[in-house]
């Protein structure tokens, strides 16, 4: 394991300047996977040992994240065959559940029957500790795929980052319709939501134009990479990056040394927001705070000691 540099260790000293940003728990409290072994395959087959049984994007995982100190929870959105907006990450059902095929070819009623803990194994497929028994009603309710409306109804005073997966403008229109209706009847609060699609700028633009009261951070990966590459070459952001939101991993910021503080200052100078992600330990959290980001993203909210 790499030893933390002195600069990072100093961030652990009590009494340092208070940080004014907010913490986003990516997919709630959830199981971690061995990404190096999983590659592009089914990641849940390489689940790491854990001391909890929470699964990503479930109501229980969201509650656990808020209980652990999250300001926001990021959830993933997909659209079903009958145009329902559900909270689920994968395009296909085969890896994580006991279903098969694409989410967008499956109705909500069919999705309700599937167990989202079915595909998790910590020993390469020998055992599957999170599978529900056929008659285990409580487990199946805990592992049920929820709609966006159900999530927001369950947590009316909490804040969520909505990440629409894929690039479909048609799916974006479905999400817009659900949000517009919720804003109109008061069941959803635009001040409690952010929306983004990391790979589809056209989707972000469409949502921003349709719902101007909804925050849509500009977190399109290709655009951020261009701006960061320019900063690496010149030590400054180019004019066409003004107002761009920037997301950088905490590991990359750590490796930058003193340049990390200059990057953080430059993002704020150009009126962008800074997101630092991959913050999964107390030490990384204290270091990330020292950069004064607007948002810290974590996959292990329970490990930050909040």
N, C-alpha and C positions, 0 to 999 in steps of 0.2 A: 504493500500500500504506500502511495506517495506521501511523504511528510509535508505538512502544510508549511508554507513560507512564513517568516516572521511577520510580514505585513498582514497576513491573514490572521495569525494568532493574536496580534494586538487588538483585533476587532472584538475579541472575547472579553476584554477588560471592561468591568462595569463602569457606568458613568459616562460612556461616550455619547456624543450628540444624538438626540432622539431622531429617529427616521420617520418621515412623514408619508411614506408610501403604503401600499397595500399588498397583501399576500393572496395569490390565486392558487388554489389546490386543483391541480390538473386531474380531472376525472374522480375527484373525491379521494378517500382512503381506499387503496386498492392493492392488489397483488403485484409484486415486481417480477420481471422476467429477465432471463439471461439473454440479452439482445444479441450478443456475439454468437451464441450457439443457435439462436432462432433464425438469424439471417432474415431472409424474406419469407420464411415459412410460417407455420402456425406458432405464434409466440407463446400461447398458453401451454404448449407441450413442454416448455422450458421454464416453468414457474419456479421462483426461488423460495426456499423455506421462509415461513412467516409466522408471526405470533398473533395474527388476527385472521378473520375469515371474510373480510369485506371484499366485494367485487366492484370493479369500476362501473360508473354510470348507474348504480342502483341507488334507490332512496336511502338505504341504510348507509352506504358509503358517503353520500352527501352529508347526512346528519353527523356522521363521525368526523368529517372534515371541518364542519362548522364548530363542532364541540372542541376540536383540536386547535382552533384559533384562526381558521381561514376567514378572510374578508369576502372572498368570492370563491365559487366553485365553477370550474370549466366543465361543460358537458358537450358531448358529441351528438350531432343531429343527423338522422337519416329520414327519408320519406318512403313510405310503404306503397304497395300496389294500389291501395284505396286512399292514397293521398293523406295519410295521417303522419304527423311529425313525431318520431320516436327518438328516445335517447339511447343511442347505440353507436359504437365506433366502427366496426368492421363493415365492409361492403357485402361480404358473404357471411352466411350463418354457420358454415361448416366447422370453423375452427373453435369457436367459443361455446356453441350451443349444441343441442341434439337435433337441430334442424339442418336444412341444407338449402343451397341456392342463394340468390341475391335478396337483400332486404327489400329492394324496390319491386321485386316480383312476388312479394309475400304480403298478405293482408294482415291487419292488426290482430284480428281474431286468431289467425294462425300463429303469429308471433307470441301471443299470450301463452301458448302451450309449451313453449320452449324454456329450457333451463339454462340460464346464462353461465352457470358454473360447471357445465358438463365437461368442457374440454380442458380444464386445468389439471396439470400433473406436475409433481415436483420430483418425480423419479423416472422421467422419460417414457411414461405410459404404463408403468407397472400398476400404479394406483391413481385414483381420481378423487381426492379428498373433499371436493366441493360439490360433487354431484348430489342431486336430490333424489330420494327414493320416490317411486311411482306414487305412493300414497302419503308422502310427506307434504301436507298442505302448507304448513308454515314455511318450510324451506322454499317451496315453489313460489310462494307469495314474495318472499325476500329476494328471490332471483328473477322476478318477473321484469320484462322490458316495459318501461313506463313511457307514456306520451309526454310531450313538452308541457301540455296543459296540466297534467297530473303532478309533474315536478313543481311547477310554479304554484299550484294550489297547495301543495304540501309544505312549501316554504315561502309564504306570502311576503315576509319581511326580509328575506335573504336575497343576496345578489349572485347573479350567474353570468358567466361568459358562454355564449352560444357559438359553437364551432360547427358550421355546416360542412359536412364531408362531401367530397366530390366537387364537380364543376358545373352542375346542372343549373341553368337559369330557371328552368321549370320548377325544380325543387325549391329554389330561392323564392319563387312566387308563392309556392304553397306555404312556406314559412312566413312570408310577408302577410298573407291572408290570416294566418293564425294569430300573429302578433297584433295586427291591426284590429282584429275583432276583440282581442284581449285588452288592448289599450282603450278601446271604445266602451267596453262594458265594465272597466275597472278591475277586471280579474288579473291583469298584468300591469306592471309599473315600468315604464321605459327607463326611469332613473335607476332601476335595480338590474338592468341588463346591459350587456355589451354583445355585439355580434361580429364575427369575422369568418372569412374563408381564407385559409393560408395559401391556397394555390389558384384562386379564381378571382382576380381583380374585378371582372365584370359582375360577379355575384355581389361583391362588396359595394360596388357603385350602385347596383340596382336596389339593394336594400337601403342604402343611405338616402337615395333619392325618394324612395317610397315611404320611408319612415324617418324623417329628418330629426325627430326627437330621440332617436336611438343612437347610442354611441357605437361607431364602427371604426375601431382602430385599424390603421393601415399596416397590417402584419402579413403582407404577401411576401413569401420567402425570396422570390427572384428579385424583387425590387430592393429589399433590404440588403441582399448580398451585393448588389451593384453599389449601393451607397457605402457599405462597409469596405468594399474593395477600394473605392476612391479615397476613403479616409486613411486606409492603410498606406496608400501611395503618397499622399500629400499631407496627412495630419489634419485635414479639414474636410468637411462635407461640401460637395459641389452644390451650386445654386438649385439644381433640379431636385435635390433631396430635402429642401426646406419644407418643414412640416411633416416629414416622414417619421413614422414610428419605427423604432429599432428594437429588435429582440436579439440578445447575445447570450451565449451560455456563460455560466459563472466560471467554467474551466477556461474558456477563451479569455475572459476578463482577467483572471488570475495570471495567465501566461503573458499578458500584455504588460505587466508591471505598472510603472507610473503612467504609461499611455492609457491605461484603463480609466483613470480619473479624467484625463483630457477628453477621451471619447464621451464619457458621461456628461461632462460639461458642454461639449459641442452639440450633443443631441438636444439638450435643454435650450441652448442658445438658438438653435434653429427652430424652436417651438415644436419639437417632436416629443413623444413620450418614450421613455427607456424601459424595456422589459428585460429582466435578467432571469434566465430559466436554468433548469438543472440544479436547483438549490435544494439539496436533499440531506443536509446535515446541519447541526447547530453552527459549526465553524464556517461552513459555506454561507449560511444565512447571515452571520455577523459581517462577513466580508462583503457580501452583496449589499447589505445595508449601507456600508461605508461609501458606496458608489452613488447613493441617493437616487436609486431608480424609482420610477413611478409605480412599477409593479414587480414583485418577485414571484416567479412561478416555481412550484414544487410538485414532485411526484410522491413526496413523503412528508406531508404536512405533520404527521404524527411524530416525526423525528426532529422537528425544529425547536422543540422546547418552548413553545409559545404559551 
